[in-house]
Amino acid sequence: MSNEGILARLGRVIAGVLNTAVDTAENSNPIAVAQQALREIDKITDEARAVLGRAIASGHRLKAKAEDLDAEIRDLDEKIKTGLSRGREDLARAATGVQIDLEAQRNAIEKAIADNAGEIAEAEATLSSIASARADATKRLEDAERAERTVVAAATPSQRNDQRLAAALAAVERVTGVPARPVQGAAELEELGKLQREDAIEARLKVFREGQR
């Protein structure tokens, strides 16, 4: 994938997952959102590193080819001189033509080397942008985890139990698609609860009455 494509993906992650989803996720799961953003950024990082690796490898090949051409061009200098000194202008002329062709190839390689240097610089800049995005995502994750710890610490033991129970029931519903709380008999259970409350009230009143005797 090109650097442009990688940066486009990074932009979508930042805009769609980090800046929007995490900021509006108080009622869902900001920690999971931030963790997913980090996973996406890590994938993009791997792709960007692969692009940089290919560009560096290509640069090495281009420079090696340029060195080979330089050596051939220098060697032809000596051959042309030898041909002329021996009165073989025909051979010297042919060698000169080959040398001119090689110099044209060398010029093209030089341009390719310059373009490759630009690709490497762009890939390095892309990795730098990704590193900044990952640092931001990591901070958001830490903020979300710190906020959750604050909420949990502020809750009473009973509230924490209620929260854990509610989370467990919600997880069952998400995974199975079946409501964790029974639907049938709900009205009956509510009625029984009212009766229990009335009994508790009567028992408390009985204690007060007996205390007044």
Secondary structure, DSSP 8 states (H G I E B T S, - for coil): --HHHHHHHHHHIIIIIIIIIITT-TTS-HHHHHHHHHHHHHHHHHHHHHHHHHHHHHHHHHHHHHHHHHHHHHHHHHHHHHHHHTT-HHHHHHHHHHHHHHHHHHHHHHHHHHHHHHHHHHHHHHHHHHHHHHHHHHHHHHHHHHHHHHHHHHS-HHHHHHHHHHHHHHHHHHHHSS-SS-STTHHHHHHHHHHHHHHHHHHHHHHHHHHT-
